[in-house]
Amino acid sequence: MELADFFANYGLIILLVLLLIFMFWSSRRRMQKQKLEMEAKARQTVPGAEVLLQGGLYGTIVEYDPDDLDKPARVEIAPGVDIKVHSQAILRIVNAAEGTVTEDEYIEAEETEAEYVAGVADGDITSISDDQKRARDADGEPTDKPQA
C-alpha cells in the first residue's frame, strides 16, 4: 500500500513535471527545426531566385543581405518594377536561381582549385595542351577536342 499512497499524494506533481519537461523538449525541437529551415531559405535567397511574398506577390530577388535581416530586400515584381520588402516578408523560394553560385558551391570550388594548383606544382597535373598532344600521339590523328 505504500506505493499506492505515494502516487495518491505525489502522482499529480509527477505528472505535471513530466508534462513540463515534454513541453520544453518539443518547443526546443521545433525551434531547432525552424532555424534549419530559415538557414536553408537564406542560402537559396540569392539574386535571380523567384520568391513568393507574404502578400501573395511573386517576384524575383534583385538584392538580399542574409547577414543583416533588418535591411530591406529588393524584389522585382514586373520588368523594371522593384519594391523594397522586409526580408522576413519572403515566404518561400519558388524557383531557386539557376546559374548562380551559392556560398557552399563557391567554397567547394576554392578547395578544388587549391587541389588543382597543388597538383600542377607537384607535376601530377599537366596543361590541356599536353593532354591534347598525348591524345594525338595515342590516336595518330590530331584532335581539336580537349581531353577531360
C-alpha positions, 0 to 999 in steps of 0.5 A: 500500500505504500506505493499506492499512497505515494502516487495518491499524494505525489502522482499529480506533481509527477505528472505535471513535471513530466508534462513540463519537461515534454513541453520544453523538449518539443518547443526546443525541437521545433525551434531547432527545426525552424532555424534549419529551415530559415538557414536553408531559405537564406542560402537559396535567397540569392539574386535571380531566385523567384520568391513568393511574398507574404502578400501573395506577390511573386517576384524575383530577388534583385538584392538580399543581405542574409547577414543583416535581416533588418535591411530591406530586400529588393524584389522585382515584381514586373520588368523594371518594377522593384519594391523594397520588402522586409526580408522576413516578408519572403515566404518561400523560394519558388524557383531557386536561381539557376546559374548562380553560385551559392556560398557552399558551391563557391567554397567547394570550388576554392578547395578544388582549385587549391587541389588543382594548383597543388597538383600542377606544382607537384607535376601530377597535373599537366596543361590541356595542351599536353593532354591534347598532344598525348591524345594525338600521339595515342590516336595518330590523328590530331584532335581539336577536342580537349581531353577531360 
